[in-house]
Amino acid sequence: MTPDLDMLARHWLSELREELPAAIELRHRLHADPRLSGDECDTAAAVAQAIGIEFETVAGCGGWARIGPGEGDAVAVRGELDALPGTERTGASFAASEGAVHACGHDVHLAALTALARAAARVNLPAGLVLLLQPREEKYPSGAEDIARAGVLTAQGVRVVVGAHVHHDVPRGHVAAGAGPVNAASDELHITVRGTGGHGAYPHRAADPVAALAQIALGLPEMVRRTVSPMDPAVISVGSLHIGHGAANVLPSEGVLLATLRTMGREDRRLVQEAVRVLVESTARAYGVSGELTVVAGEPVLENDPDVVEASERWLTELGLGIAVPMRSLGSDDFSFYGEQAATLMSFVGVYERPGHGLPTLHDMEFLPPDDVVEDVARSMMAGYLGAVDVLAARRSAE
Ligand SMILES: [Zn+2]
């Protein structure tokens, strides 16, 4: 923490406070007019207009812009543009009408990013601040992956990408980060078993895939248990198992199982996929049918850079926020795609005074963070930027 940065932080924070009423008003407008993944162009345009600078288009409806020094290392901050399908039940005066809902807090993140960026334009930033308006966080194809692939981070010299997400399990006024893996790698397992259908009374004349698919479903968790150390988190959950024609006496010829695989270790991800392939193919063979596994690769593991976590936690305290116990889960966020090109920091910002107690969770149609959380998210983003600048300076002087 350098004295210069300390002065900057105080100045930036007081400029940020000026921006909050307009940011909260923007939050209400975005919330009332949510857009689903892939259809966020109007949301991006509204945010860009509120920030008041020119954005370059990226990843379809996405955009990016740079504030501060135009050359040299930069720190990026991400705001997600999309809402979820559903019908809002918050009862808020600015609630959306049917079809889409900002039930993941992205309206809060965008308002925070806007306040932070407008305030940043009036201070002297020591490193570039790259604003990422990211589409398609909730749905594939991932907007983060598209932005990373478009080369924005490398072209802008982005060394650290900062994300802040509201979370129902973190107490209000507190932020949870935690060094190392915080979210899992997520893959979809699509398993198809094919055989020969027939009459239920003459199974010896058929080779139906029902029993094979059932065995595979029960064997999947065992593949994790036999591959990944019990000290490391990993899970397979079957979400869909579809077989048969709805008749008791007709043996089907094909069945499909869909499961999600969550892993925290790079090697675990590969080993479990291999084990599942062997399970599918050999179980099918044992039952006289054929089995096929297709892996639809999703997000990689989301890892928080330990140095950036440590430095930004010092700033969080400085900026008046509390540090909560680290949040780790086998959930996934496509923010992790940025981690393939830069260091990442994802922090979770508290929503409720007393978390738990049956309060609405993320993606619940009743989930509605209070307006004050806009400021907490903005401060959290600021702490991430300042911590990243500290770390970049330390690494430069160590070179
Ligand atoms: Zn979200």
Boltz pocket constraint, residues with backbone or C-beta under 6 A from the ligand:
constraints:
  - pocket:
      binder: B
      contacts: [[A, 80], [A, 104], [A, 105], [A, 106], [A, 137], [A, 165]]
      max_distance: 6.0
